[in-house]
Amino acid sequence: MEKLVEGSTGQGRDTVEQQQEVNGRVITITSGKGGVGKTTTTANLGAALAARGRSVVLLDADIGLRNLDIVLGLENRIVYDIVDVVEGRCRLRQAMIRDKRLNNLYLIPAAQTRDKEAVSPQQMRALCEELRRQFDFILIDSPAGIEQGFRNAIAGADEVIVVTNPEVSSVRDADRIVGLVEAAELPVPRLIVNRIDPELVRRGDMMSVEDVTEILSIPLIGLVPDDETIITATNRGEPVALDPLSRAGQAFRDIAARLLGEDVPLMVLEAPDGALRRLLRALGFGGSRQGQAVRGGGAG
């Protein structure tokens, strides 16, 4: 691990010396189940925080299944990765890729050809300690599941955010993650419920936010609606958080604001009305069905 510390203060010496007072926050973003939007969440929170003027580095800890670079549109710029850093083949700054849109947003990619044990918990802690001296936020994209890769990803964390979808298997797996985080003596994790479809909730085909929070019993820091703009933005390698017209983008910007300590109400999610319901409402019969607005400041 000495190689990491010695090497990381080479090319990046000026940056480190100029930012000695920085004491960044290390936040691991995780989920029990794969495919819930954890990597997309990491990329968009990083972009939203950087757009607010914070220095941010995203660390892809999903070794063997690298995806964070694709979501950011940086896949063609990778030379070194996290394993190269900890094994001493490059300096820390050499592995950092600066974002194309935000000069204060960086990515350290995962290795594609190694297994998740290629980086030990001790190496991850040392890496996080070095990064917190240079950045306001270090966001770690954890592998899904509860195996060694997850344990490595939380080894250097100050905080954990759990991402889940409002469906039974995802919530059940998230509950296991919550237990492991508590067993690691980290602060109580915070929750993002992702891909909420208000119409499915209204019909009873999807769990409500209240159902999810009652089961997991951890603070809610954000709700993200199911939004087709995420798919198109991801395919273009552009964080949706930078799209002012995207509802999901607004949700990620709101979560970033809560991480900065701002008291921002949770997004009100409303099922689309049919023609008959709109007509009845225009005539004064009935009201709209809408999700409960919850203040988010307590979670931020």
Secondary structure, 3 states (H helix, E strand, C coil): CHHHHHHHCCCCHHHHHHCCCCCCEEEEEECCCCCCCHHHHHHHHHHHHHHCCCCEEEEECCCCCCCHHHHHCCHHHCCCCHHHHHCCCCCHHHHCEECCCCCCEEEECCCCCCCHHHCCHHHHHHHHHHHHCCCCEEEEECCCCCCHHHHHHHCCCCEEEEEECCCHHHHHHHHHHHHHHHHCCCCCCEEEEEEECHHHHHHCCCCCHHHHHHHHCCCEEEEEECCHHHHHHHHHCCCHHHCCCCHHHHHHHHHHHHHCCCCCECCCCECCCCHHHHHHHHCCCCCCCECCCCECHHHC
